[in-house]
Amino acid sequence: MIKSIIIWSWLVSTGYVVDMDAKYQGRELYTFYMAEGKTARYAYKKEILQYIKRRNWKFLERLENQKKKK
């Protein structure tokens, strides 16, 4: 947990994670510039932290996507 917080702080301070000043369902959204040259826009902090731990990018399902599947 502490390791993730330190890495999160470093990513924000170096510009790899940028706050979009926007929210979706009350949660902050970020743009994440990955070291592999990929960019993830409209990402939640939780998604970025999961990537740090697993090294596998995956968006969490949004409410809209869940409705479309039904």
C-alpha positions in Angstrom: 0.0 0.0 0.0 2.7 2.5 1.0 4.7 1.5 -2.1 1.7 2.4 -4.3 1.3 5.7 -2.6 4.9 6.6 -3.2 4.7 5.6 -6.8 1.4 7.5 -7.3 3.0 10.6 -5.8 6.0 10.2 -8.1 3.8 9.7 -11.2 1.8 12.9 -10.4 4.9 15.0 -9.6 6.7 14.0 -12.8 3.6 14.5 -15.0 2.9 10.9 -16.0 -0.5 11.3 -14.2 -2.4 14.5 -14.9 -5.6 15.5 -13.1 -8.3 16.3 -15.8 -10.3 18.5 -13.4 -13.3 16.4 -14.3 -15.3 13.8 -12.5 -17.5 10.8 -13.5 -20.0 9.7 -10.9 -18.2 11.7 -8.3 -14.8 10.1 -8.9 -11.8 12.1 -10.2 -10.5 11.4 -13.7 -6.9 11.4 -14.8 -4.8 11.1 -18.0 -2.1 8.5 -17.6 1.0 8.6 -19.8 2.5 5.1 -19.6 6.2 4.4 -20.0 5.4 2.1 -23.1 4.2 5.2 -24.9 0.5 4.5 -24.4 -1.9 7.1 -23.0 -5.1 6.3 -21.0 -7.5 9.2 -20.8 -10.5 9.3 -18.4 -8.8 6.8 -16.0 -9.7 6.4 -12.3 -6.9 6.5 -9.7 -7.8 2.9 -8.9 -7.2 1.8 -12.5 -3.8 3.4 -12.5 -2.9 1.8 -9.2 -4.0 -1.6 -10.5 -1.7 -1.1 -13.5 1.2 -0.3 -11.2 0.6 -3.6 -9.3 -0.2 -5.9 -12.3 1.5 -4.2 -15.3 -1.7 -5.0 -17.3 -3.9 -2.1 -18.3 -7.6 -2.6 -18.0 -10.4 0.0 -17.6 -12.9 -0.6 -14.9 -16.4 -1.1 -16.4 -18.4 2.1 -16.3 -22.1 2.1 -15.6 -22.9 2.8 -19.3 -21.0 -0.3 -20.5 -22.9 -2.4 -18.0 -26.3 -1.1 -19.3 -25.3 -1.9 -22.9 -24.6 -5.5 -22.1 -28.1 -6.2 -20.7 
